């Protein structure tokens, strides 16, 4: 972020949840862009790791992601608020 609100890989639109791992990688639930972003330490832009495929209820879509967490196996869990579900993403497999 830091480049004002928007949908570019350097921007966020209403970030509502964050997680920082042991390596300093930042994960952000980007609510208005319906995606989860990842910034590695020192990166100038983020990477979309979940959602970002428009509004919808498909396995690769989110509507209003609000919170996120990881399990001990590295799976990402996202509270997909407007779809009334919790989505699980295997980042090794799904990326």
N, C-alpha and C positions, 0 to 999 in steps of 0.2 A: 504494500500500500504506500501511502504517503504521496501519491500523485493525484489526490482528489478522488471524488467518487466516480465510478464508472465500471466498465466491464473488461478493460484491457488486463493483460497479465501483470501489470504494475499497479492495478487499482482494485479496490473493494467497494461494494455497495451495501452498506449496513452489515458490517461484521458483528456477529452476535455470540460466537463461541470460539475459544482458542485452546490449543494444547501445545506444550513445548516438550520435546523429548530430551533424552540425555545428551544428545549431540547438538542441541540448540536449534533443531529444526522446528519451525513454527507451522502449525496447522490451523486454518481459520475456516469457520463456517460462515460463508459469504451469502447471507440470507437473500438479498434482492437479486443476486445473480444465480441463485439456485445451484450452488456449487460448493465444494470444499477445496481450498487452495493449500499448497505446501510451499514454504520458503525454506530452502536450506541456508545454513549459516553463511552470511555474506552475499547471498544472491540479490540481484537487482530486479528480478521479476519472479513471480510465482509460477507454479505448475498446477493445473487442474487435476485433482486426483479422484474426484467423485462428482457426479452430476455435470452441469455445464452443457447439457444436451437439450435445453429448453424445458419448459414446464411440462410436467406429466407424471404418470404413475408407473412408468417403465422401470426396469431394473437399473438402468443407467441414468435415471432422472430423479430430481428432487424438486420439491416445492417448499420453500422456506426452511432450509436446514437451520436448526437452532443450537444444537449442542453436539459435541463429539467426544469420543473416548476410544481408547485402544485396549485390547485384551493382551494377555501375556504372549500370545502367538503373533502379535502384530496386526491382527484384524482391526479395521476401523469400523466403529459403530457411529451412526449419525441419526439424531432425532430429526426425522423428516416430518415436520410439524403439520403442514397442510395436507399431507397424504396419510396422516394418522398412523404412522408406522416407524419402526426402527429399522434402518437399512444396515446391513453388514457388507463390508468390502474387504476382500482379500487383496491387499495392495501388491503382493507378489504376483498374483494371478490376473487381477483385474486391470492393471496398468499396461 
